[in-house]
Amino acid sequence: MLSAYITHPDCARHDMGAGHPECPERLSAIHDRLLIAGLLDYMAPHDAPLATRSQLARAHTMSYVRELIADAPSEGMRFVDPDTLMNPHTVRAALRAAGAAVLATDLVLTGKVPTAFCNVRPPGHHATRGAAMGFCFFNNVAVGIRHALDVHGLQRVALIDFDVHHGNGSADIFRGDDRVLMCSIFEKGIYPFSGEDDNGAHMVNVGLPARSGGDAFRAAVTGRWLPALDAFAPQLVYVSAGFDGHREDDMGNLGLVEKDYAWVTRQIMDVAQRHCHGRVISCLEGGYALSALARSAAAHVKVLIGAD
């Protein structure tokens, strides 16, 4: 059975200006690498739909949703924070990115595909219930997970986040929701300067020092993530797939390489096989060195779709 590959041209129309690391070329770099590697042969393409306001409101306050849509500029740029800008196409791109997660959830939970990869932007894991930040506007994985819980009736969904930056927005949205287990590994001491003290029954946050490398990353997965995931027994696994921990990426300094992303994806797939028939949905988050991003995403997708 083919896996799903979900994207949309609108996602490339969101542009925060020349030199901004979260650039439209990120999507084409990944797409081209998947094509050259032959991985798209194993994937059924789908256009990301526009998320509805009711879908967004499961993860965000309705007042925030309304304000963000209303504040979209008709021309030029508008700053949300010093690093996060909107152009006239941003809202539509963000709606597509969140809609991709909803579609992926429907496809996987109705048995049409076993896994899905959402090659979309803007990313989402820094967006809180009521604020955009850190290049993020809507929290794509949170919208998808709440759709799985509230529409499909799941009781246990795991969210795994290996972006080099802590997913503070996802933590804000799911803190106190015992239906979601959030496992993250990130570099401590960098943006958004959170996560290290945010642990509990359903939060497994591991902050690693700079230059930790693949061995420390793998030890954290094996020692912290896997026992919690097996005890939780998820019915669906969501992945916030950020590749900015790569040693070639200037946005972080963890020192990971492609084989580390392939390895962690194998651990994720094994957990999903044990507990939820291999159901995994991956949504792109960070990764800004284009060559490293493309290679790392391809290594991740290759395992995700069973082509390894």
C-alpha positions as CSV (number, residue, x, y, z in Angstrom):
1,M,0.0,0.0,0.0
2,L,1.3,3.4,-0.9
3,S,2.0,6.0,1.7
4,A,0.6,9.6,1.4
5,Y,2.7,12.6,0.2
6,I,0.8,15.8,1.0
7,T,1.9,19.2,-0.2
8,H,0.5,22.2,-2.1
9,P,2.0,25.0,-4.3
10,D,0.4,27.6,-2.0
11,C,2.9,26.6,0.7
12,A,5.7,28.0,-1.4
13,R,4.0,31.4,-1.8
14,H,4.5,32.3,1.8
15,D,7.8,34.3,1.7
16,M,9.4,36.2,4.6
17,G,12.0,38.0,2.5
18,A,15.4,37.5,0.9
19,G,17.8,35.7,3.2
20,H,15.2,34.4,5.6
21,P,16.1,30.8,6.5
22,E,12.5,29.6,6.4
23,C,12.3,30.0,2.7
24,P,10.1,28.5,-0.1
25,E,13.1,26.6,-1.5
26,R,12.9,24.2,1.5
27,L,9.9,22.4,0.0
28,S,11.4,22.1,-3.5
29,A,14.7,20.8,-2.1
30,I,12.9,18.0,-0.3
31,H,10.6,17.2,-3.2
32,D,13.5,17.1,-5.7
33,R,15.5,14.8,-3.4
34,L,12.6,12.4,-2.9
35,L,12.0,12.4,-6.7
36,I,15.7,11.7,-7.5
37,A,15.8,8.9,-4.8
38,G,12.8,7.2,-6.3
39,L,10.9,7.5,-3.1
40,L,7.8,9.3,-4.6
41,D,7.2,6.0,-6.5
42,Y,6.1,4.6,-3.1
43,M,3.8,7.5,-2.3
44,A,0.4,8.7,-3.4
45,P,0.3,12.5,-4.0
46,H,-2.4,14.5,-2.4
47,D,-3.1,18.3,-2.4
48,A,-3.3,19.8,1.1
49,P,-6.8,21.2,1.7
50,L,-7.5,24.4,3.5
51,A,-8.1,23.8,7.2
52,T,-11.4,25.2,8.4
53,R,-11.8,27.5,11.3
54,S,-13.5,24.8,13.4
55,Q,-10.6,22.5,12.8
56,L,-8.1,25.2,13.8
57,A,-10.2,26.0,16.9
58,R,-9.5,22.6,18.4
59,A,-5.9,23.7,18.9
60,H,-6.1,27.5,19.0
61,T,-8.4,30.0,20.5
62,M,-11.0,31.2,18.0
63,S,-10.1,34.8,18.8
64,Y,-6.5,34.1,17.6
65,V,-7.7,32.4,14.5
66,R,-9.9,35.3,13.6
67,E,-7.3,37.9,14.4
68,L,-4.5,36.2,12.3
69,I,-6.7,35.8,9.3
70,A,-8.0,39.4,9.6
71,D,-4.5,40.8,10.1
72,A,-3.1,39.4,6.8
73,P,-1.6,42.2,4.7
74,S,-3.0,42.8,1.3
75,E,0.5,43.8,0.1
76,G,4.0,44.0,1.5
77,M,5.0,42.4,4.8
78,R,3.7,42.5,8.4
79,F,5.9,41.5,11.3
80,V,4.4,39.1,13.9
81,D,7.7,39.0,15.8
82,P,11.2,40.0,14.9
83,D,11.7,36.7,13.0
84,T,8.2,35.9,11.8
85,L,6.5,37.8,9.0
86,M,3.3,37.6,7.0
87,N,2.9,38.4,3.3
88,P,-0.4,38.3,1.4
89,H,-0.1,34.5,0.8
90,T,0.9,33.5,4.4
91,V,-2.6,32.8,5.7
92,R,-3.5,30.5,2.8
93,A,-0.2,28.7,3.1
94,A,-0.7,28.2,6.8
95,L,-4.2,26.9,6.2
96,R,-2.9,24.4,3.7
97,A,-0.2,23.3,6.2
98,A,-2.7,22.7,8.9
99,G,-5.1,21.1,6.4
100,A,-2.4,18.7,5.3
101,A,-2.3,17.3,8.9
102,V,-6.1,16.9,8.9
103,L,-6.1,15.1,5.6
104,A,-3.2,12.9,6.7
105,T,-5.2,11.9,9.8
106,D,-8.2,11.0,7.8
107,L,-6.2,9.0,5.3
108,V,-4.3,7.0,7.9
109,L,-7.2,6.4,10.3
110,T,-9.5,5.2,7.6
111,G,-6.9,2.7,6.4
112,K,-6.3,4.3,3.0
113,V,-2.6,4.7,3.7
114,P,-0.4,3.3,6.5
115,T,1.8,6.5,6.8
116,A,1.9,10.0,5.6
117,F,4.5,12.7,5.1
118,C,3.4,16.4,4.9
119,N,5.9,18.5,3.0
120,V,4.4,21.8,4.0
121,R,5.3,25.2,5.4
122,P,5.0,27.3,7.4
123,P,6.0,25.0,10.2
124,G,3.9,24.9,13.3
125,H,5.4,23.6,16.6
126,H,6.2,27.0,18.1
127,A,2.6,28.3,17.6
128,T,0.8,28.3,20.9
129,R,-3.0,28.3,21.5
130,G,-3.1,32.1,21.0
131,A,0.1,33.3,19.4
132,A,2.3,33.0,16.3
133,M,6.0,32.9,16.8
134,G,9.3,31.2,15.7
135,F,8.3,31.1,12.0
136,C,5.0,29.3,12.9
137,F,1.4,30.5,12.6
138,F,-0.9,27.5,13.2
139,N,0.3,24.4,15.0
140,N,-0.1,21.9,12.2
141,V,0.5,18.7,14.3
142,A,-1.7,19.9,17.1
143,V,-4.6,20.5,14.6
144,G,-4.1,17.0,13.2
145,I,-3.9,15.4,16.6
146,R,-7.0,17.1,18.0
147,H,-8.8,16.0,14.8
148,A,-7.8,12.4,15.5
149,L,-9.0,12.7,19.1
150,D,-12.2,14.7,18.7
151,V,-13.4,13.5,15.3
152,H,-12.0,10.0,15.0
153,G,-12.4,9.2,18.7
154,L,-8.9,8.1,19.5
155,Q,-7.9,8.0,23.2
156,R,-4.1,8.0,23.0
157,V,-1.9,9.8,20.4
158,A,1.9,10.2,20.8
159,L,3.7,13.3,19.5
160,I,7.4,12.9,18.8
161,D,9.4,16.0,18.1
162,F,13.1,15.8,17.1
163,D,13.5,19.4,15.9
164,V,16.6,21.1,17.4
165,H,14.2,23.7,19.0
166,H,11.8,22.7,21.8
167,G,8.2,22.6,20.5
168,N,6.9,25.1,23.1
169,G,3.6,25.7,21.1
170,S,2.8,22.0,21.1
171,A,3.6,21.8,24.8
172,D,1.3,24.7,25.5
173,I,-1.5,23.1,23.6
174,F,-1.3,19.6,25.0
175,R,-0.2,20.3,28.6
176,G,-2.8,18.7,30.8
177,D,-4.3,16.6,28.0
178,D,-3.7,13.1,29.2
179,R,-4.7,11.7,25.7
180,V,-1.4,13.0,24.3
181,L,2.1,11.9,25.2
182,M,4.7,14.4,23.9
183,C,8.3,13.2,23.6
184,S,10.9,15.8,22.4
185,I,14.7,16.1,22.2
186,F,16.1,19.5,21.6
187,E,19.2,21.6,22.1
188,K,19.1,23.3,25.5
189,G,19.9,27.0,25.9
190,I,18.6,28.1,22.5
191,Y,15.3,29.5,21.2
192,P,12.6,29.2,22.6
193,F,14.5,28.7,25.9
194,S,11.9,26.3,27.2
195,G,11.3,22.6,27.8
196,E,14.0,21.5,30.2
197,D,11.8,21.8,33.3
198,D,8.6,20.8,31.5
199,N,8.3,17.1,32.3
200,G,5.4,15.1,33.8
201,A,3.3,12.0,33.2
202,H,2.7,13.0,29.6
203,M,5.7,15.2,28.8
204,V,9.1,13.7,28.1
205,N,11.4,16.6,27.2
206,V,15.1,16.0,26.9
207,G,17.4,19.0,26.5
208,L,20.8,18.1,25.2
209,P,24.0,20.3,25.3
210,A,25.4,21.7,22.1
211,R,27.6,19.3,20.2
212,S,26.1,16.3,21.8
213,G,26.1,14.2,18.6
214,G,24.3,11.1,17.5
215,D,25.3,8.9,20.4
216,A,23.8,11.1,23.0
217,F,20.7,11.6,20.9
218,R,20.2,7.9,20.5
219,A,20.8,7.3,24.2
220,A,18.0,9.8,25.0
221,V,15.6,8.1,22.6
222,T,16.4,4.6,24.0
223,G,16.5,5.6,27.7
224,R,13.7,8.2,27.9
225,W,11.4,8.0,24.9
226,L,10.9,4.4,24.2
227,P,9.9,3.2,27.7
228,A,7.4,6.1,27.9
229,L,6.0,5.3,24.5
230,D,5.6,1.6,25.2
231,A,3.9,2.3,28.5
232,F,1.5,4.8,26.8
233,A,0.7,2.4,23.9
234,P,-0.4,5.0,21.3
235,Q,-3.1,4.4,18.8
236,L,-1.4,6.9,16.4
237,V,2.0,8.4,16.3
238,Y,2.6,12.0,15.0
239,V,6.0,13.3,14.2
240,S,7.2,16.9,14.3
241,A,10.0,16.3,11.8
242,G,12.6,19.1,12.2
243,F,16.0,18.5,10.6
244,D,17.9,21.6,12.0
245,G,19.9,19.4,14.4
246,H,22.0,18.4,11.4
247,R,25.7,19.3,11.8
248,E,25.5,21.4,8.6
249,D,22.6,23.6,9.9
250,D,23.5,26.9,11.5
251,M,20.2,27.1,13.4
252,G,21.4,24.5,16.0
253,N,24.5,22.7,17.1
254,L,23.6,19.1,18.0
255,G,25.8,17.6,15.3
256,L,23.3,15.0,13.9
257,V,23.6,13.4,10.4
258,E,21.3,11.6,8.1
259,K,21.8,8.2,9.6
260,D,20.6,9.6,13.0
261,Y,17.3,10.7,11.4
262,A,17.0,7.3,9.7
263,W,17.7,5.5,13.0
264,V,15.2,7.5,15.1
265,T,12.5,7.0,12.4
266,R,13.1,3.2,12.6
267,Q,12.5,3.4,16.4
268,I,9.3,5.4,15.8
269,M,8.1,2.9,13.2
270,D,8.9,0.0,15.5
271,V,6.8,1.6,18.3
272,A,4.0,2.1,15.9
273,Q,4.2,-1.5,14.7
274,R,3.9,-2.7,18.3
275,H,1.0,-0.5,19.2
276,C,-1.0,0.9,16.3
277,H,-0.5,-1.1,13.1
278,G,2.3,1.1,12.0
279,R,0.2,4.3,11.8
280,V,2.6,7.3,11.6
281,I,2.1,10.8,10.3
282,S,5.1,13.1,9.8
283,C,4.9,16.9,9.3
284,L,7.8,19.0,8.4
285,E,9.1,21.5,11.0
286,G,12.6,23.0,10.8
287,G,15.7,22.4,8.7
288,Y,17.3,25.3,6.9
289,A,20.6,24.1,5.3
290,L,18.9,23.1,2.1
291,S,21.2,20.2,1.1
292,A,21.3,18.7,4.6
293,L,17.5,19.2,4.9
294,A,16.8,17.4,1.7
295,R,19.2,14.5,2.5
296,S,17.8,14.2,6.1
297,A,14.2,14.3,5.0
298,A,14.8,11.7,2.4
299,A,16.5,9.4,5.0
300,H,13.5,9.9,7.3
301,V,10.9,9.3,4.5
302,K,12.7,6.2,3.2
303,V,12.2,4.5,6.6
304,L,8.7,6.0,7.1
305,I,7.4,4.4,3.9
306,G,9.2,1.1,4.3
307,A,11.6,1.6,1.4
308,D,14.7,1.1,3.5
